[in-house]
Amino acid sequence: MDQLDLAAELEYEHRSYHLTRQQQAAPPRPSATDCDDCGEPIPEARRLAVPGVVTCIACQIRREQRSKP
């Protein structure tokens, strides 16, 4: 294993640890029934799969694409 592999492994462990702590620390808010961005209904399957969701899949994808550098 070289230094790059070790750095990647350490980063993965660090990120996993903090994501787990975040999920345990804050109880999810109730999922929205309608998308905050477009106003369309959020499918029940998405609301159950992602507790606290506030956007439909299409709008979430757009949000993530806009936040990429």
ZIHURA-V189200 format. One record per residue. N is the residue number from 1. RES is the residue in one small letter. SS is DSSP state (alpha for helix, beta for strand, coil for the rest). PSI is psi in degrees with one decimal (999 if undefined). OMEGA is omega in whole degrees, -180 to 180 (NA if undefined). Layout:
# ZIHURA-V189200
N_RES_SS_PSI_OMEGA, N_RES_SS_PSI_OMEGA
This chain:
# ZIHURA-V189200
1_m_coil_129.1_180, 2_d_coil_-179.1_-176, 3_q_alpha_-35.8_179, 4_l_alpha_-42.0_177, 5_d_alpha_-43.0_179, 6_l_alpha_-41.7_179, 7_a_alpha_-41.7_179, 8_a_alpha_-41.4_179, 9_e_alpha_-43.4_178, 10_l_alpha_-42.2_179, 11_e_alpha_-41.8_179, 12_y_alpha_-46.4_180, 13_e_alpha_-41.1_179, 14_h_alpha_-47.0_-179, 15_r_alpha_-45.0_180, 16_s_alpha_-43.7_179, 17_y_alpha_-49.1_-177, 18_h_alpha_-34.7_176, 19_l_alpha_-41.3_178, 20_t_alpha_-44.8_178, 21_r_alpha_-40.4_180, 22_q_alpha_-43.8_-179, 23_q_alpha_-36.2_-179, 24_q_alpha_-29.7_-174, 25_a_alpha_-40.4_-174, 26_a_coil_116.4_176, 27_p_coil_139.7_-178, 28_p_coil_143.0_175, 29_r_coil_163.8_179, 30_p_coil_145.0_177, 31_s_coil_146.1_176, 32_a_coil_150.2_177, 33_t_coil_-26.0_179, 34_d_beta_145.5_-178, 35_c_coil_132.9_178, 36_d_coil_-26.9_-176, 37_d_coil_-50.3_-174, 38_c_coil_-14.3_178, 39_g_coil_-2.3_179, 40_e_coil_154.1_178, 41_p_beta_141.4_175, 42_i_coil_124.8_-178, 43_p_coil_144.6_-178, 44_e_alpha_-39.1_-180, 45_a_alpha_-40.0_179, 46_r_alpha_-41.5_180, 47_r_alpha_-34.4_178, 48_l_alpha_-35.5_-177, 49_a_alpha_-30.5_-176, 50_v_coil_85.9_-180, 51_p_coil_133.1_179, 52_g_coil_8.5_-178, 53_v_coil_143.5_-179, 54_v_coil_-2.4_-180, 55_t_coil_154.7_172, 56_c_coil_170.3_-177, 57_i_alpha_-45.4_-177, 58_a_alpha_-44.2_-180, 59_c_alpha_-34.7_177, 60_q_alpha_-41.2_177, 61_i_alpha_-44.0_178, 62_r_alpha_-41.6_179, 63_r_alpha_-43.7_-178, 64_e_alpha_-35.7_178, 65_q_alpha_-37.0_179, 66_r_alpha_-29.5_-177, 67_s_alpha_-8.0_178, 68_k_coil_140.2_-180, 69_p_coil_999_NA
